[in-house]
Structures are given as C-alpha cells and as structure tokens.
Amino acid sequence: MMDVEFPILGSEPLPVEFANTLYGIGEQTDYLQSAAWIDEWFTQVMGAARHPEMGRHADEVRTLRDTVHALLSAATQDRTPEPDLVQRLNAYAAAAPTYLSLTWPPGGPAAQLQDTAAGPAAVLGRIAACCIELLTGPGSGDLRRCQGPGCSMFFVKAQPRRRWCHPSCGHRDRQSRYYRRHLSRGATR
C-alpha cells in the first residue's frame, strides 16, 4: 500500500474521480505524478487484477486525465471547450470498443459495459466513453465544482441542495463564513 491519500470520493462517476486526480486551485497537486501512484489509483478505483501496470503508460494516462479535467471544467463553467479537447477524447473512446451486457442480480436487471479490447487502450477508452456519457446523458446538468474554500473537486449533484463534494468541505465552508462574520463584528466595535 502506498503512503498517499487519493481524493477519491467513492460515489462519483469514473470520469469525475479521474479528473479529481488533478487537485487544487492555483498550485495543483497531481495525484498521477508517478507510475507507482497511477498503478495505486487504478488499483483503488478499478481493481488491480483487471488493470495492471497502467503506470507504464503514464503520459497517456495524464493526457486523458488533463483532457477530461478540461472538458468537465468547460461543462461546469457553461463554456465551449477547445475543439482539440473533444477530438482527443473521441480518439481515446474509439480505441476501446465496448458493448452493453445485461446482468440480473437479486435487485433486478442492470446494464454493464464490457470491453472487447484489452490493455491500457481499453481502460483509457472506457474512461473516455464514460466521460462522453456523463457530459451528454440525462444528468449532465448536475455536474458541479465544489464550492468549498480552496477545493477544486468535481461532483455530480445528487440532492438539490448539495454544494460541496464532501461533507468536510461543507463544514469548512460554514466555519469560514462563521469566522468572517465574527471577525467583521469585532472589527466594527
């Protein structure tokens, strides 16, 4: 186990978790900065047995992550992204064909994406395809950037009042507002 705590929310779609590996406002922390960190992230998020040695393709992984991050940023800011970003995402998605398969667990029927290709291209293609689905699907309008102070993480708004990626960001935001209110009262006395 590595000695790094990834910003994994655990409840977000794969492209959101992937984009959140570039964290920070201004000076950013790259949680995919080394091959070992890339391997560990894929192990934690997607399972090691299915996606070994992604770190050997670090440049491709980071290029796709930067592309996904830029596209999610454009979507949350209601602006049109650069055409080359869209083309790059489509190229990654095209490299790994997938198909839907039906599973029927005790809770009822469910669709599951299956890869028809293997290796890094399949893994990155799956992430790209999921990003396309996120940006064009029925919940695309629910993609948000956290409003917590100093937080840059993306999340999909599941509840109408949600403004933060995690309850800890909401707590920090409330503390910050409380402190500012009380500081301004003390300054006017």
Contacts in CASP RR format, 6 or more apart in sequence:
PFRMAT RR
TARGET T0000
AUTHOR 0000-0000-0000
METHOD contacts of the structure
MODEL  1
MMDVEFPILGSEPLPVEFANTLYGIGEQTDYLQSAAWIDEWFTQVMGAAR
HPEMGRHADEVRTLRDTVHALLSAATQDRTPEPDLVQRLNAYAAAAPTYL
SLTWPPGGPAAQLQDTAAGPAAVLGRIAACCIELLTGPGSGDLRRCQGPG
CSMFFVKAQPRRRWCHPSCGHRDRQSRYYRRHLSRGATR
1 40 0 8 1.000
2 36 0 8 1.000
2 37 0 8 1.000
2 40 0 8 1.000
4 31 0 8 1.000
4 37 0 8 1.000
4 40 0 8 1.000
6 21 0 8 1.000
6 31 0 8 1.000
6 40 0 8 1.000
6 41 0 8 1.000
6 44 0 8 1.000
7 20 0 8 1.000
7 21 0 8 1.000
7 23 0 8 1.000
7 31 0 8 1.000
7 153 0 8 1.000
8 17 0 8 1.000
8 20 0 8 1.000
8 41 0 8 1.000
8 44 0 8 1.000
8 45 0 8 1.000
9 16 0 8 1.000
9 17 0 8 1.000
9 20 0 8 1.000
9 153 0 8 1.000
9 155 0 8 1.000
9 165 0 8 1.000
9 166 0 8 1.000
10 17 0 8 1.000
11 158 0 8 1.000
12 20 0 8 1.000
12 154 0 8 1.000
12 155 0 8 1.000
12 156 0 8 1.000
13 130 0 8 1.000
13 134 0 8 1.000
13 156 0 8 1.000
14 45 0 8 1.000
14 46 0 8 1.000
14 126 0 8 1.000
14 127 0 8 1.000
14 130 0 8 1.000
15 68 0 8 1.000
15 72 0 8 1.000
15 127 0 8 1.000
15 130 0 8 1.000
15 131 0 8 1.000
15 134 0 8 1.000
16 72 0 8 1.000
16 134 0 8 1.000
16 143 0 8 1.000
16 154 0 8 1.000
16 155 0 8 1.000
16 156 0 8 1.000
17 45 0 8 1.000
18 45 0 8 1.000
18 64 0 8 1.000
18 65 0 8 1.000
18 68 0 8 1.000
18 127 0 8 1.000
18 131 0 8 1.000
19 65 0 8 1.000
19 68 0 8 1.000
19 69 0 8 1.000
19 72 0 8 1.000
19 154 0 8 1.000
20 153 0 8 1.000
20 154 0 8 1.000
20 165 0 8 1.000
21 30 0 8 1.000
21 31 0 8 1.000
21 32 0 8 1.000
21 41 0 8 1.000
21 65 0 8 1.000
22 28 0 8 1.000
22 29 0 8 1.000
22 30 0 8 1.000
22 31 0 8 1.000
22 32 0 8 1.000
22 65 0 8 1.000
22 66 0 8 1.000
22 69 0 8 1.000
23 29 0 8 1.000
23 31 0 8 1.000
23 152 0 8 1.000
23 153 0 8 1.000
24 150 0 8 1.000
24 151 0 8 1.000
24 152 0 8 1.000
25 150 0 8 1.000
25 151 0 8 1.000
25 152 0 8 1.000
28 152 0 8 1.000
30 62 0 8 1.000
31 37 0 8 1.000
31 41 0 8 1.000
32 38 0 8 1.000
32 41 0 8 1.000
32 58 0 8 1.000
32 61 0 8 1.000
32 62 0 8 1.000
32 65 0 8 1.000
34 58 0 8 1.000
35 55 0 8 1.000
35 56 0 8 1.000
35 58 0 8 1.000
36 55 0 8 1.000
38 54 0 8 1.000
38 55 0 8 1.000
38 58 0 8 1.000
38 61 0 8 1.000
39 48 0 8 1.000
39 52 0 8 1.000
39 53 0 8 1.000
39 54 0 8 1.000
39 55 0 8 1.000
42 48 0 8 1.000
42 51 0 8 1.000
42 54 0 8 1.000
42 55 0 8 1.000
42 123 0 8 1.000
43 51 0 8 1.000
46 123 0 8 1.000
51 119 0 8 1.000
51 123 0 8 1.000
54 61 0 8 1.000
54 120 0 8 1.000
54 123 0 8 1.000
55 61 0 8 1.000
56 120 0 8 1.000
57 120 0 8 1.000
57 124 0 8 1.000
60 120 0 8 1.000
60 124 0 8 1.000
61 120 0 8 1.000
61 124 0 8 1.000
63 88 0 8 1.000
64 88 0 8 1.000
64 89 0 8 1.000
64 92 0 8 1.000
64 124 0 8 1.000
64 125 0 8 1.000
64 127 0 8 1.000
64 128 0 8 1.000
67 85 0 8 1.000
67 88 0 8 1.000
67 89 0 8 1.000
67 92 0 8 1.000
68 89 0 8 1.000
68 127 0 8 1.000
68 128 0 8 1.000
68 131 0 8 1.000
70 81 0 8 1.000
70 82 0 8 1.000
70 85 0 8 1.000
71 81 0 8 1.000
71 85 0 8 1.000
71 86 0 8 1.000
71 89 0 8 1.000
71 131 0 8 1.000
71 135 0 8 1.000
72 131 0 8 1.000
72 135 0 8 1.000
72 143 0 8 1.000
72 154 0 8 1.000
73 145 0 8 1.000
74 80 0 8 1.000
74 81 0 8 1.000
74 85 0 8 1.000
75 81 0 8 1.000
75 135 0 8 1.000
75 140 0 8 1.000
75 141 0 8 1.000
75 143 0 8 1.000
76 143 0 8 1.000
76 144 0 8 1.000
76 145 0 8 1.000
76 154 0 8 1.000
89 128 0 8 1.000
89 131 0 8 1.000
89 132 0 8 1.000
90 128 0 8 1.000
90 132 0 8 1.000
92 124 0 8 1.000
92 125 0 8 1.000
92 127 0 8 1.000
92 128 0 8 1.000
93 125 0 8 1.000
93 128 0 8 1.000
93 129 0 8 1.000
93 131 0 8 1.000
93 132 0 8 1.000
95 117 0 8 1.000
95 121 0 8 1.000
95 122 0 8 1.000
95 124 0 8 1.000
95 125 0 8 1.000
96 115 0 8 1.000
96 116 0 8 1.000
96 117 0 8 1.000
96 121 0 8 1.000
96 122 0 8 1.000
96 123 0 8 1.000
96 124 0 8 1.000
96 125 0 8 1.000
96 126 0 8 1.000
96 128 0 8 1.000
96 129 0 8 1.000
97 115 0 8 1.000
97 116 0 8 1.000
97 117 0 8 1.000
98 113 0 8 1.000
98 114 0 8 1.000
98 115 0 8 1.000
98 116 0 8 1.000
98 125 0 8 1.000
98 126 0 8 1.000
98 129 0 8 1.000
99 113 0 8 1.000
99 114 0 8 1.000
99 116 0 8 1.000
100 111 0 8 1.000
100 112 0 8 1.000
100 113 0 8 1.000
100 114 0 8 1.000
101 111 0 8 1.000
101 112 0 8 1.000
101 113 0 8 1.000
101 114 0 8 1.000
102 109 0 8 1.000
102 110 0 8 1.000
102 111 0 8 1.000
102 112 0 8 1.000
103 109 0 8 1.000
103 110 0 8 1.000
103 111 0 8 1.000
103 112 0 8 1.000
104 110 0 8 1.000
113 126 0 8 1.000
113 129 0 8 1.000
115 122 0 8 1.000
115 126 0 8 1.000
134 140 0 8 1.000
134 143 0 8 1.000
134 156 0 8 1.000
135 143 0 8 1.000
139 156 0 8 1.000
142 156 0 8 1.000
142 157 0 8 1.000
142 158 0 8 1.000
143 154 0 8 1.000
143 155 0 8 1.000
143 156 0 8 1.000
143 157 0 8 1.000
144 154 0 8 1.000
144 155 0 8 1.000
144 156 0 8 1.000
144 157 0 8 1.000
144 162 0 8 1.000
144 163 0 8 1.000
145 152 0 8 1.000
145 153 0 8 1.000
145 154 0 8 1.000
146 152 0 8 1.000
146 153 0 8 1.000
146 154 0 8 1.000
146 155 0 8 1.000
146 163 0 8 1.000
146 164 0 8 1.000
146 165 0 8 1.000
146 166 0 8 1.000
146 169 0 8 1.000
147 163 0 8 1.000
147 164 0 8 1.000
147 169 0 8 1.000
147 173 0 8 1.000
148 163 0 8 1.000
148 164 0 8 1.000
148 165 0 8 1.000
148 169 0 8 1.000
148 170 0 8 1.000
148 172 0 8 1.000
148 173 0 8 1.000
149 172 0 8 1.000
149 173 0 8 1.000
149 176 0 8 1.000
151 164 0 8 1.000
151 165 0 8 1.000
151 169 0 8 1.000
153 165 0 8 1.000
153 166 0 8 1.000
153 169 0 8 1.000
154 165 0 8 1.000
155 162 0 8 1.000
155 164 0 8 1.000
155 165 0 8 1.000
163 170 0 8 1.000
163 173 0 8 1.000
164 170 0 8 1.000
164 173 0 8 1.000
END
